Amino acid sequence: MNTTDKVLTILLREKRYVSGEEISEMIGLSRASVNSAVKSLRSIGYEIDSVTNKGYMLISSPDILSLGAIGEYLDDRRLERVVVLDHTDSTNKVLREMAFDGASPGTTVIANEQNAGRGRMGRNFFSPRDCGIYLSYLMKPDTAPSDAVTVTAWTAVAMVRAIERVAGIRPDIKWVNDIMFNRLKLCGILTEMSVESETGRIASIIIGIGINVKNKTSDFPKELKKIATSLAVASGKKINRAELAAAMITELDKMSRDWPEKKEEYLAAYREADMTCGCEVNVLSGESKRLATAIKINDDFSLKVRYQDGKKEDLSSGEVSLKVL
């Protein structure tokens, strides 16, 4: 964490006048460095009052996604495994390289903008500047690949909880990994797994998550206007992205601790949030598309569907779309 982030975190946490001397002692740097950091924060939109013999107090903050802003909601030890980037091609790609170099479980990469964000089926994920949260999270479970296929579904539950806590709305889950509100997409999840060739065990799982936070409907490209929404539109409120990012990390940490022992808790939560069962869906496989009715979420998080000819199938992966969408 750089000096500016450290000073910001202190001002956000203290919510009072803090002297330059006190801040310099907290971060182990000179008062001149503190004063320089305050000037830097003011230049990017932070309103900071200063009073002789009292010090500095933060009055108001712009919505800037930074490590210092997230530090209001996470402790210093947790922040050591968080990287915040202003711009990158893909947070999953960055974290994959970090995992290869030995990054520890729970390492998180967040970007304010991506130019090569990816969704499922090789699609691009719309990741404009200053609008969303684009986050990748590292898991290193000691297990076989077949045991980890449920991680995406567990992540969906974690994101529903984080969104509800911060935005005050309860979104739905469209099987298997889309977070929705009023049948419009708020959030996408892409899970990528690496396997050790020698042992066949998992080397790493990288969970990529993109949430539309501040986008107005007019901000979306033409092809997304009728199928996507944002938390600002859905909730009618101004959402603090730093607070939401911290909530996402907290829920992912909990999920990582809970997996796989607390399966029943996450299965029940997934079923409660599910919006797919009972709907007619198109089951997509390559170029083919078959109409079916979604019947239930099975105990392994697969989706049971019934086709028009009466035959049933359990879908463990692949793509379904709601017919009404």
Disulfide bonds with the S-S distance in Angstrom:
none
